[in-house]
Amino acid sequence: NIMAWTGCVAGAIRESDYLQGLREAGIREVAVEDRLVYDEDFLRGFIADGNFPLGIEDLEPLLKQMEGKIWSARIVGTK
């Protein structure tokens, strides 16, 4: 879903800031347990599947620049 993905990327913050915010909220033992870094092939497939309002031909020049800069993580902690 492009709206969800766009919202996620638009709201992205630095990992260190996010983890610090969790600690300040009282979460202890905060840790990144897993991370999925999106490579050029994943991004190309995501766009080619029609999940993006622009076509692959519009974004192809940017894929190399985006590679490794978009990722998701599983973060755990205790309250």
PDB file of N, CA, C and O in Angstrom:
ATOM      1  N   ASN A   1       0.849  -1.177   0.000  1.00  0.00           N
ATOM      2  CA  ASN A   1       0.000   0.000   0.000  1.00  0.00           C
ATOM      3  C   ASN A   1       0.891   1.235   0.000  1.00  0.00           C
ATOM      4  O   ASN A   1       1.659   1.449   0.938  1.00  0.00           O
ATOM      5  N   ILE A   2       0.794   2.034  -1.028  1.00  0.00           N
ATOM      6  CA  ILE A   2       1.671   3.193  -1.186  1.00  0.00           C
ATOM      7  C   ILE A   2       1.474   4.234  -0.093  1.00  0.00           C
ATOM      8  O   ILE A   2       2.438   4.862   0.345  1.00  0.00           O
ATOM      9  N   MET A   3       0.247   4.420   0.346  1.00  0.00           N
ATOM     10  CA  MET A   3       0.003   5.421   1.389  1.00  0.00           C
ATOM     11  C   MET A   3       0.694   5.023   2.696  1.00  0.00           C
ATOM     12  O   MET A   3       1.279   5.867   3.374  1.00  0.00           O
ATOM     13  N   ALA A   4       0.626   3.755   3.039  1.00  0.00           N
ATOM     14  CA  ALA A   4       1.286   3.286   4.259  1.00  0.00           C
ATOM     15  C   ALA A   4       2.797   3.415   4.136  1.00  0.00           C
ATOM     16  O   ALA A   4       3.465   3.860   5.070  1.00  0.00           O
ATOM     17  N   TRP A   5       3.336   3.025   2.984  1.00  0.00           N
ATOM     18  CA  TRP A   5       4.775   3.081   2.782  1.00  0.00           C
ATOM     19  C   TRP A   5       5.268   4.519   2.803  1.00  0.00           C
ATOM     20  O   TRP A   5       6.274   4.823   3.444  1.00  0.00           O
ATOM     21  N   THR A   6       4.571   5.398   2.113  1.00  0.00           N
ATOM     22  CA  THR A   6       4.950   6.812   2.073  1.00  0.00           C
ATOM     23  C   THR A   6       4.898   7.420   3.464  1.00  0.00           C
ATOM     24  O   THR A   6       5.796   8.166   3.854  1.00  0.00           O
ATOM     25  N   GLY A   7       3.853   7.106   4.211  1.00  0.00           N
ATOM     26  CA  GLY A   7       3.737   7.611   5.575  1.00  0.00           C
ATOM     27  C   GLY A   7       4.863   7.120   6.456  1.00  0.00           C
ATOM     28  O   GLY A   7       5.382   7.857   7.295  1.00  0.00           O
ATOM     29  N   CYS A   8       5.235   5.874   6.258  1.00  0.00           N
ATOM     30  CA  CYS A   8       6.325   5.295   7.042  1.00  0.00           C
ATOM     31  C   CYS A   8       7.644   5.994   6.736  1.00  0.00           C
ATOM     32  O   CYS A   8       8.361   6.398   7.652  1.00  0.00           O
ATOM     33  N   VAL A   9       7.962   6.136   5.471  1.00  0.00           N
ATOM     34  CA  VAL A   9       9.218   6.767   5.075  1.00  0.00           C
ATOM     35  C   VAL A   9       9.225   8.247   5.445  1.00  0.00           C
ATOM     36  O   VAL A   9      10.244   8.767   5.899  1.00  0.00           O
ATOM     37  N   ALA A  10       8.102   8.925   5.257  1.00  0.00           N
ATOM     38  CA  ALA A  10       8.023  10.354   5.569  1.00  0.00           C
ATOM     39  C   ALA A  10       8.189  10.608   7.060  1.00  0.00           C
ATOM     40  O   ALA A  10       8.716  11.646   7.460  1.00  0.00           O
ATOM     41  N   GLY A  11       7.748   9.679   7.873  1.00  0.00           N
ATOM     42  CA  GLY A  11       7.834   9.837   9.320  1.00  0.00           C
ATOM     43  C   GLY A  11       9.090   9.238   9.920  1.00  0.00           C
ATOM     44  O   GLY A  11       9.216   9.146  11.141  1.00  0.00           O
ATOM     45  N   ALA A  12      10.006   8.836   9.081  1.00  0.00           N
ATOM     46  CA  ALA A  12      11.207   8.167   9.565  1.00  0.00           C
ATOM     47  C   ALA A  12      12.091   9.123  10.365  1.00  0.00           C
ATOM     48  O   ALA A  12      12.236  10.299  10.031  1.00  0.00           O
ATOM     49  N   ILE A  13      12.672   8.580  11.425  1.00  0.00           N
ATOM     50  CA  ILE A  13      13.636   9.333  12.226  1.00  0.00           C
ATOM     51  C   ILE A  13      14.893   8.483  12.380  1.00  0.00           C
ATOM     52  O   ILE A  13      14.892   7.297  12.052  1.00  0.00           O
ATOM     53  N   ARG A  14      15.938   9.081  12.869  1.00  0.00           N
ATOM     54  CA  ARG A  14      17.175   8.330  13.086  1.00  0.00           C
ATOM     55  C   ARG A  14      16.956   7.269  14.150  1.00  0.00           C
ATOM     56  O   ARG A  14      16.229   7.485  15.120  1.00  0.00           O
ATOM     57  N   GLU A  15      17.582   6.143  13.961  1.00  0.00           N
ATOM     58  CA  GLU A  15      17.441   5.036  14.909  1.00  0.00           C
ATOM     59  C   GLU A  15      17.810   5.459  16.327  1.00  0.00           C
ATOM     60  O   GLU A  15      17.097   5.134  17.276  1.00  0.00           O
ATOM     61  N   SER A  16      18.899   6.170  16.475  1.00  0.00           N
ATOM     62  CA  SER A  16      19.347   6.574  17.808  1.00  0.00           C
ATOM     63  C   SER A  16      18.316   7.462  18.499  1.00  0.00           C
ATOM     64  O   SER A  16      18.110   7.342  19.707  1.00  0.00           O
ATOM     65  N   ASP A  17      17.669   8.348  17.751  1.00  0.00           N
ATOM     66  CA  ASP A  17      16.629   9.208  18.323  1.00  0.00           C
ATOM     67  C   ASP A  17      15.421   8.385  18.761  1.00  0.00           C
ATOM     68  O   ASP A  17      14.845   8.635  19.820  1.00  0.00           O
ATOM     69  N   TYR A  18      15.040   7.406  17.947  1.00  0.00           N
ATOM     70  CA  TYR A  18      13.895   6.558  18.274  1.00  0.00           C
ATOM     71  C   TYR A  18      14.173   5.744  19.542  1.00  0.00           C
ATOM     72  O   TYR A  18      13.332   5.678  20.438  1.00  0.00           O
ATOM     73  N   LEU A  19      15.349   5.131  19.611  1.00  0.00           N
ATOM     74  CA  LEU A  19      15.699   4.332  20.784  1.00  0.00           C
ATOM     75  C   LEU A  19      15.776   5.200  22.037  1.00  0.00           C
ATOM     76  O   LEU A  19      15.342   4.781  23.110  1.00  0.00           O
ATOM     77  N   GLN A  20      16.321   6.397  21.906  1.00  0.00           N
ATOM     78  CA  GLN A  20      16.388   7.309  23.044  1.00  0.00           C
ATOM     79  C   GLN A  20      14.989   7.695  23.510  1.00  0.00           C
ATOM     80  O   GLN A  20      14.740   7.778  24.713  1.00  0.00           O
ATOM     81  N   GLY A  21      14.082   7.931  22.580  1.00  0.00           N
ATOM     82  CA  GLY A  21      12.698   8.253  22.926  1.00  0.00           C
ATOM     83  C   GLY A  21      12.032   7.126  23.697  1.00  0.00           C
ATOM     84  O   GLY A  21      11.282   7.374  24.642  1.00  0.00           O
ATOM     85  N   LEU A  22      12.301   5.894  23.300  1.00  0.00           N
ATOM     86  CA  LEU A  22      11.757   4.746  24.039  1.00  0.00           C
ATOM     87  C   LEU A  22      12.302   4.718  25.463  1.00  0.00           C
ATOM     88  O   LEU A  22      11.557   4.489  26.415  1.00  0.00           O
ATOM     89  N   ARG A  23      13.597   4.950  25.602  1.00  0.00           N
ATOM     90  CA  ARG A  23      14.210   4.961  26.942  1.00  0.00           C
ATOM     91  C   ARG A  23      13.625   6.076  27.801  1.00  0.00           C
ATOM     92  O   ARG A  23      13.347   5.874  28.983  1.00  0.00           O
ATOM     93  N   GLU A  24      13.439   7.246  27.209  1.00  0.00           N
ATOM     94  CA  GLU A  24      12.864   8.372  27.949  1.00  0.00           C
ATOM     95  C   GLU A  24      11.418   8.106  28.346  1.00  0.00           C
ATOM     96  O   GLU A  24      10.925   8.687  29.313  1.00  0.00           O
ATOM     97  N   ALA A  25      10.738   7.238  27.612  1.00  0.00           N
ATOM     98  CA  ALA A  25       9.354   6.871  27.929  1.00  0.00           C
ATOM     99  C   ALA A  25       9.291   5.766  28.981  1.00  0.00           C
ATOM    100  O   ALA A  25       8.206   5.311  29.343  1.00  0.00           O
ATOM    101  N   GLY A  26      10.449   5.339  29.468  1.00  0.00           N
ATOM    102  CA  GLY A  26      10.475   4.342  30.526  1.00  0.00           C
ATOM    103  C   GLY A  26      10.686   2.909  30.071  1.00  0.00           C
ATOM    104  O   GLY A  26      10.582   1.983  30.875  1.00  0.00           O
ATOM    105  N   ILE A  27      10.977   2.717  28.807  1.00  0.00           N
ATOM    106  CA  ILE A  27      11.245   1.373  28.295  1.00  0.00           C
ATOM    107  C   ILE A  27      12.707   1.031  28.603  1.00  0.00           C
ATOM    108  O   ILE A  27      13.616   1.807  28.309  1.00  0.00           O
ATOM    109  N   ARG A  28      12.912  -0.144  29.201  1.00  0.00           N
ATOM    110  CA  ARG A  28      14.268  -0.585  29.555  1.00  0.00           C
ATOM    111  C   ARG A  28      14.733  -1.683  28.597  1.00  0.00           C
ATOM    112  O   ARG A  28      13.933  -2.281  27.878  1.00  0.00           O
ATOM    113  N   GLU A  29      16.001  -1.925  28.605  1.00  0.00           N
ATOM    114  CA  GLU A  29      16.599  -3.001  27.810  1.00  0.00           C
ATOM    115  C   GLU A  29      16.186  -2.902  26.335  1.00  0.00           C
ATOM    116  O   GLU A  29      15.846  -3.903  25.705  1.00  0.00           O
ATOM    117  N   VAL A  30      16.223  -1.701  25.811  1.00  0.00           N
ATOM    118  CA  VAL A  30      15.855  -1.449  24.415  1.00  0.00           C
ATOM    119  C   VAL A  30      16.950  -2.003  23.506  1.00  0.00           C
ATOM    120  O   VAL A  30      18.136  -1.739  23.708  1.00  0.00           O
ATOM    121  N   ALA A  31      16.532  -2.775  22.504  1.00  0.00           N
ATOM    122  CA  ALA A  31      17.505  -3.351  21.579  1.00  0.00           C
ATOM    123  C   ALA A  31      16.866  -3.584  20.212  1.00  0.00           C
ATOM    124  O   ALA A  31      15.678  -3.887  20.104  1.00  0.00           O
ATOM    125  N   VAL A  32      17.675  -3.435  19.189  1.00  0.00           N
ATOM    126  CA  VAL A  32      17.252  -3.794  17.834  1.00  0.00           C
ATOM    127  C   VAL A  32      17.592  -5.270  17.660  1.00  0.00           C
ATOM    128  O   VAL A  32      18.766  -5.642  17.632  1.00  0.00           O
ATOM    129  N   GLU A  33      16.562  -6.113  17.542  1.00  0.00           N
ATOM    130  CA  GLU A  33      16.788  -7.555  17.421  1.00  0.00           C
ATOM    131  C   GLU A  33      16.957  -8.014  15.986  1.00  0.00           C
ATOM    132  O   GLU A  33      17.643  -9.002  15.728  1.00  0.00           O
ATOM    133  N   ASP A  34      16.349  -7.320  15.065  1.00  0.00           N
ATOM    134  CA  ASP A  34      16.431  -7.737  13.673  1.00  0.00           C
ATOM    135  C   ASP A  34      16.247  -6.513  12.786  1.00  0.00           C
ATOM    136  O   ASP A  34      15.546  -5.567  13.147  1.00  0.00           O
ATOM    137  N   ARG A  35      16.876  -6.545  11.638  1.00  0.00           N
ATOM    138  CA  ARG A  35      16.755  -5.420  10.708  1.00  0.00           C
ATOM    139  C   ARG A  35      16.708  -5.971   9.284  1.00  0.00           C
ATOM    140  O   ARG A  35      17.465  -6.873   8.927  1.00  0.00           O
ATOM    141  N   LEU A  36      15.814  -5.417   8.488  1.00  0.00           N
ATOM    142  CA  LEU A  36      15.725  -5.765   7.075  1.00  0.00           C
ATOM    143  C   LEU A  36      16.047  -4.509   6.278  1.00  0.00           C
ATOM    144  O   LEU A  36      15.276  -3.550   6.260  1.00  0.00           O
ATOM    145  N   VAL A  37      17.197  -4.536   5.624  1.00  0.00           N
ATOM    146  CA  VAL A  37      17.638  -3.398   4.814  1.00  0.00           C
ATOM    147  C   VAL A  37      17.228  -3.667   3.371  1.00  0.00           C
ATOM    148  O   VAL A  37      17.538  -4.721   2.816  1.00  0.00           O
ATOM    149  N   TYR A  38      16.534  -2.716   2.773  1.00  0.00           N
ATOM    150  CA  TYR A  38      16.025  -2.890   1.418  1.00  0.00           C
ATOM    151  C   TYR A  38      17.103  -2.568   0.395  1.00  0.00           C
ATOM    152  O   TYR A  38      17.611  -1.448   0.329  1.00  0.00           O
ATOM    153  N   ASP A  39      17.440  -3.581  -0.403  1.00  0.00           N
ATOM    154  CA  ASP A  39      18.452  -3.379  -1.437  1.00  0.00           C
ATOM    155  C   ASP A  39      17.798  -2.916  -2.744  1.00  0.00           C
ATOM    156  O   ASP A  39      16.578  -2.779  -2.836  1.00  0.00           O
ATOM    157  N   GLU A  40      18.631  -2.685  -3.729  1.00  0.00           N
ATOM    158  CA  GLU A  40      18.151  -2.154  -5.009  1.00  0.00           C
ATOM    159  C   GLU A  40      17.128  -3.088  -5.660  1.00  0.00           C
ATOM    160  O   GLU A  40      16.133  -2.619  -6.212  1.00  0.00           O
ATOM    161  N   ASP A  41      17.356  -4.391  -5.603  1.00  0.00           N
ATOM    162  CA  ASP A  41      16.425  -5.345  -6.209  1.00  0.00           C
ATOM    163  C   ASP A  41      15.065  -5.320  -5.527  1.00  0.00           C
ATOM    164  O   ASP A  41      14.033  -5.376  -6.196  1.00  0.00           O
ATOM    165  N   PHE A  42      15.056  -5.237  -4.189  1.00  0.00           N
ATOM    166  CA  PHE A  42      13.780  -5.169  -3.472  1.00  0.00           C
ATOM    167  C   PHE A  42      13.024  -3.906  -3.867  1.00  0.00           C
ATOM    168  O   PHE A  42      11.830  -3.959  -4.163  1.00  0.00           O
ATOM    169  N   LEU A  43      13.716  -2.778  -3.873  1.00  0.00           N
ATOM    170  CA  LEU A  43      13.073  -1.513  -4.226  1.00  0.00           C
ATOM    171  C   LEU A  43      12.543  -1.537  -5.656  1.00  0.00           C
ATOM    172  O   LEU A  43      11.445  -1.047  -5.921  1.00  0.00           O
ATOM    173  N   ARG A  44      13.315  -2.104  -6.571  1.00  0.00           N
ATOM    174  CA  ARG A  44      12.881  -2.205  -7.967  1.00  0.00           C
ATOM    175  C   ARG A  44      11.608  -3.053  -8.055  1.00  0.00           C
ATOM    176  O   ARG A  44      10.669  -2.683  -8.759  1.00  0.00           O
ATOM    177  N   GLY A  45      11.571  -4.176  -7.353  1.00  0.00           N
ATOM    178  CA  GLY A  45      10.393  -5.033  -7.348  1.00  0.00           C
ATOM    179  C   GLY A  45       9.187  -4.357  -6.733  1.00  0.00           C
ATOM    180  O   GLY A  45       8.068  -4.498  -7.226  1.00  0.00           O
ATOM    181  N   PHE A  46       9.414  -3.622  -5.656  1.00  0.00           N
ATOM    182  CA  PHE A  46       8.333  -2.904  -4.985  1.00  0.00           C
ATOM    183  C   PHE A  46       7.690  -1.901  -5.935  1.00  0.00           C
ATOM    184  O   PHE A  46       6.466  -1.792  -6.004  1.00  0.00           O
ATOM    185  N   ILE A  47       8.520  -1.179  -6.657  1.00  0.00           N
ATOM    186  CA  ILE A  47       8.022  -0.180  -7.607  1.00  0.00           C
ATOM    187  C   ILE A  47       7.354  -0.865  -8.797  1.00  0.00           C
ATOM    188  O   ILE A  47       6.279  -0.451  -9.231  1.00  0.00           O
ATOM    189  N   ALA A  48       7.987  -1.906  -9.322  1.00  0.00           N
ATOM    190  CA  ALA A  48       7.457  -2.607 -10.497  1.00  0.00           C
ATOM    191  C   ALA A  48       6.109  -3.263 -10.218  1.00  0.00           C
ATOM    192  O   ALA A  48       5.306  -3.431 -11.136  1.00  0.00           O
ATOM    193  N   ASP A  49       5.850  -3.634  -8.970  1.00  0.00           N
ATOM    194  CA  ASP A  49       4.575  -4.260  -8.604  1.00  0.00           C
ATOM    195  C   ASP A  49       3.426  -3.260  -8.560  1.00  0.00           C
ATOM    196  O   ASP A  49       2.295  -3.633  -8.250  1.00  0.00           O
ATOM    197  N   GLY A  50       3.700  -1.999  -8.866  1.00  0.00           N
ATOM    198  CA  GLY A  50       2.642  -0.994  -8.888  1.00  0.00           C
ATOM    199  C   GLY A  50       2.360  -0.389  -7.531  1.00  0.00           C
ATOM    200  O   GLY A  50       1.295   0.193  -7.322  1.00  0.00           O
ATOM    201  N   ASN A  51       3.292  -0.515  -6.605  1.00  0.00           N
ATOM    202  CA  ASN A  51       3.113   0.013  -5.255  1.00  0.00           C
ATOM    203  C   ASN A  51       3.558   1.460  -5.116  1.00  0.00           C
ATOM    204  O   ASN A  51       3.621   1.991  -4.007  1.00  0.00           O
ATOM    205  N   PHE A  52       3.862   2.089  -6.219  1.00  0.00           N
ATOM    206  CA  PHE A  52       4.384   3.447  -6.175  1.00  0.00           C
ATOM    207  C   PHE A  52       3.733   4.238  -7.297  1.00  0.00           C
ATOM    208  O   PHE A  52       3.538   3.699  -8.386  1.00  0.00           O
ATOM    209  N   PRO A  53       3.390   5.501  -7.064  1.00  0.00           N
ATOM    210  CA  PRO A  53       2.672   6.261  -8.094  1.00  0.00           C
ATOM    211  C   PRO A  53       3.495   6.556  -9.346  1.00  0.00           C
ATOM    212  O   PRO A  53       2.925   6.811 -10.407  1.00  0.00           O
ATOM    213  N   LEU A  54       4.810   6.527  -9.244  1.00  0.00           N
ATOM    214  CA  LEU A  54       5.666   6.744 -10.412  1.00  0.00           C
ATOM    215  C   LEU A  54       6.111   5.399 -10.954  1.00  0.00           C
ATOM    216  O   LEU A  54       6.144   4.411 -10.220  1.00  0.00           O
ATOM    217  N   GLY A  55       6.449   5.356 -12.213  1.00  0.00           N
ATOM    218  CA  GLY A  55       6.912   4.121 -12.826  1.00  0.00           C
ATOM    219  C   GLY A  55       8.385   3.879 -12.568  1.00  0.00           C
ATOM    220  O   GLY A  55       9.121   4.773 -12.150  1.00  0.00           O
ATOM    221  N   ILE A  56       8.800   2.641 -12.829  1.00  0.00           N
ATOM    222  CA  ILE A  56      10.192   2.262 -12.622  1.00  0.00           C
ATOM    223  C   ILE A  56      11.126   3.113 -13.477  1.00  0.00           C
ATOM    224  O   ILE A  56      12.242   3.422 -13.057  1.00  0.00           O
ATOM    225  N   GLU A  57      10.677   3.494 -14.674  1.00  0.00           N
ATOM    226  CA  GLU A  57      11.535   4.309 -15.542  1.00  0.00           C
ATOM    227  C   GLU A  57      11.806   5.683 -14.933  1.00  0.00           C
ATOM    228  O   GLU A  57      12.850   6.283 -15.189  1.00  0.00           O
ATOM    229  N   ASP A  58      10.864   6.182 -14.124  1.00  0.00           N
ATOM    230  CA  ASP A  58      11.054   7.479 -13.463  1.00  0.00           C
ATOM    231  C   ASP A  58      12.013   7.381 -12.281  1.00  0.00           C
ATOM    232  O   ASP A  58      12.733   8.329 -11.970  1.00  0.00           O
ATOM    233  N   LEU A  59      12.013   6.230 -11.634  1.00  0.00           N
ATOM    234  CA  LEU A  59      12.784   6.089 -10.401  1.00  0.00           C
ATOM    235  C   LEU A  59      14.084   5.313 -10.554  1.00  0.00           C
ATOM    236  O   LEU A  59      14.914   5.306  -9.644  1.00  0.00           O
ATOM    237  N   GLU A  60      14.266   4.669 -11.679  1.00  0.00           N
ATOM    238  CA  GLU A  60      15.472   3.859 -11.898  1.00  0.00           C
ATOM    239  C   GLU A  60      16.763   4.614 -11.560  1.00  0.00           C
ATOM    240  O   GLU A  60      17.638   4.043 -10.908  1.00  0.00           O
ATOM    241  N   PRO A  61      16.912   5.877 -11.980  1.00  0.00           N
ATOM    242  CA  PRO A  61      18.155   6.593 -11.664  1.00  0.00           C
ATOM    243  C   PRO A  61      18.382   6.793 -10.160  1.00  0.00           C
ATOM    244  O   PRO A  61      19.516   7.011  -9.733  1.00  0.00           O
ATOM    245  N   LEU A  62      17.329   6.722  -9.364  1.00  0.00           N
ATOM    246  CA  LEU A  62      17.457   6.972  -7.926  1.00  0.00           C
ATOM    247  C   LEU A  62      17.672   5.710  -7.101  1.00  0.00           C
ATOM    248  O   LEU A  62      18.042   5.797  -5.930  1.00  0.00           O
ATOM    249  N   LEU A  63      17.447   4.539  -7.693  1.00  0.00           N
ATOM    250  CA  LEU A  63      17.494   3.296  -6.924  1.00  0.00           C
ATOM    251  C   LEU A  63      18.833   3.084  -6.230  1.00  0.00           C
ATOM    252  O   LEU A  63      18.867   2.695  -5.063  1.00  0.00           O
ATOM    253  N   LYS A  64      19.922   3.330  -6.922  1.00  0.00           N
ATOM    254  CA  LYS A  64      21.246   3.130  -6.330  1.00  0.00           C
ATOM    255  C   LYS A  64      21.437   4.049  -5.123  1.00  0.00           C
ATOM    256  O   LYS A  64      22.058   3.658  -4.135  1.00  0.00           O
ATOM    257  N   GLN A  65      20.905   5.268  -5.203  1.00  0.00           N
ATOM    258  CA  GLN A  65      21.026   6.214  -4.093  1.00  0.00           C
ATOM    259  C   GLN A  65      20.180   5.794  -2.896  1.00  0.00           C
ATOM    260  O   GLN A  65      20.554   6.050  -1.751  1.00  0.00           O
ATOM    261  N   MET A  66      19.039   5.147  -3.154  1.00  0.00           N
ATOM    262  CA  MET A  66      18.132   4.744  -2.075  1.00  0.00           C
ATOM    263  C   MET A  66      18.560   3.439  -1.419  1.00  0.00           C
ATOM    264  O   MET A  66      18.189   3.166  -0.277  1.00  0.00           O
ATOM    265  N   GLU A  67      19.339   2.631  -2.135  1.00  0.00           N
ATOM    266  CA  GLU A  67      19.726   1.319  -1.627  1.00  0.00           C
ATOM    267  C   GLU A  67      20.411   1.433  -0.264  1.00  0.00           C
ATOM    268  O   GLU A  67      21.341   2.220  -0.084  1.00  0.00           O
ATOM    269  N   GLY A  68      19.938   0.641   0.681  1.00  0.00           N
ATOM    270  CA  GLY A  68      20.527   0.610   2.012  1.00  0.00           C
ATOM    271  C   GLY A  68      20.080   1.720   2.939  1.00  0.00           C
ATOM    272  O   GLY A  68      20.435   1.714   4.117  1.00  0.00           O
ATOM    273  N   LYS A  69      19.313   2.672   2.441  1.00  0.00           N
ATOM    274  CA  LYS A  69      18.881   3.802   3.262  1.00  0.00           C
ATOM    275  C   LYS A  69      17.463   3.639   3.782  1.00  0.00           C
ATOM    276  O   LYS A  69      17.020   4.410   4.634  1.00  0.00           O
ATOM    277  N   ILE A  70      16.751   2.642   3.277  1.00  0.00           N
ATOM    278  CA  ILE A  70      15.390   2.367   3.729  1.00  0.00           C
ATOM    279  C   ILE A  70      15.401   0.981   4.346  1.00  0.00           C
ATOM    280  O   ILE A  70      15.832   0.018   3.713  1.00  0.00           O
ATOM    281  N   TRP A  71      14.931   0.880   5.570  1.00  0.00           N
ATOM    282  CA  TRP A  71      14.932  -0.406   6.253  1.00  0.00           C
ATOM    283  C   TRP A  71      13.846  -0.441   7.309  1.00  0.00           C
ATOM    284  O   TRP A  71      13.292   0.587   7.698  1.00  0.00           O
ATOM    285  N   SER A  72      13.562  -1.630   7.754  1.00  0.00           N
ATOM    286  CA  SER A  72      12.631  -1.800   8.864  1.00  0.00           C
ATOM    287  C   SER A  72      13.347  -2.614   9.935  1.00  0.00           C
ATOM    288  O   SER A  72      14.298  -3.340   9.647  1.00  0.00           O
ATOM    289  N   ALA A  73      12.883  -2.486  11.161  1.00  0.00           N
ATOM    290  CA  ALA A  73      13.553  -3.163  12.267  1.00  0.00           C
ATOM    291  C   ALA A  73      12.540  -3.694  13.268  1.00  0.00           C
ATOM    292  O   ALA A  73      11.428  -3.181  13.398  1.00  0.00           O
ATOM    293  N   ARG A  74      12.961  -4.742  13.973  1.00  0.00           N
ATOM    294  CA  ARG A  74      12.176  -5.252  15.099  1.00  0.00           C
ATOM    295  C   ARG A  74      12.923  -4.816  16.356  1.00  0.00           C
ATOM    296  O   ARG A  74      14.052  -5.234  16.610  1.00  0.00           O
ATOM    297  N   ILE A  75      12.264  -3.972  17.125  1.00  0.00           N
ATOM    298  CA  ILE A  75      12.860  -3.394  18.325  1.00  0.00           C
ATOM    299  C   ILE A  75      12.103  -3.924  19.532  1.00  0.00           C
ATOM    300  O   ILE A  75      10.873  -3.942  19.550  1.00  0.00           O
ATOM    301  N   VAL A  76      12.851  -4.354  20.538  1.00  0.00           N
ATOM    302  CA  VAL A  76      12.232  -4.903  21.744  1.00  0.00           C
ATOM    303  C   VAL A  76      12.699  -4.126  22.963  1.00  0.00           C
ATOM    304  O   VAL A  76      13.712  -3.428  22.925  1.00  0.00           O
ATOM    305  N   GLY A  77      11.943  -4.259  24.042  1.00  0.00           N
ATOM    306  CA  GLY A  77      12.287  -3.632  25.308  1.00  0.00           C
ATOM    307  C   GLY A  77      11.309  -4.102  26.370  1.00  0.00           C
ATOM    308  O   GLY A  77      10.355  -4.820  26.071  1.00  0.00           O
ATOM    309  N   THR A  78      11.545  -3.700  27.598  1.00  0.00           N
ATOM    310  CA  THR A  78      10.639  -4.063  28.689  1.00  0.00           C
ATOM    311  C   THR A  78      10.154  -2.806  29.382  1.00  0.00           C
ATOM    312  O   THR A  78      10.867  -1.806  29.467  1.00  0.00           O
ATOM    313  N   LYS A  79       8.927  -2.875  29.876  1.00  0.00           N
ATOM    314  CA  LYS A  79       8.324  -1.738  30.576  1.00  0.00           C
ATOM    315  C   LYS A  79       8.244  -2.063  32.045  1.00  0.00           C
ATOM    316  O   LYS A  79       7.767  -1.245  32.832  1.00  0.00           O
TER     317      LYS A  79
END
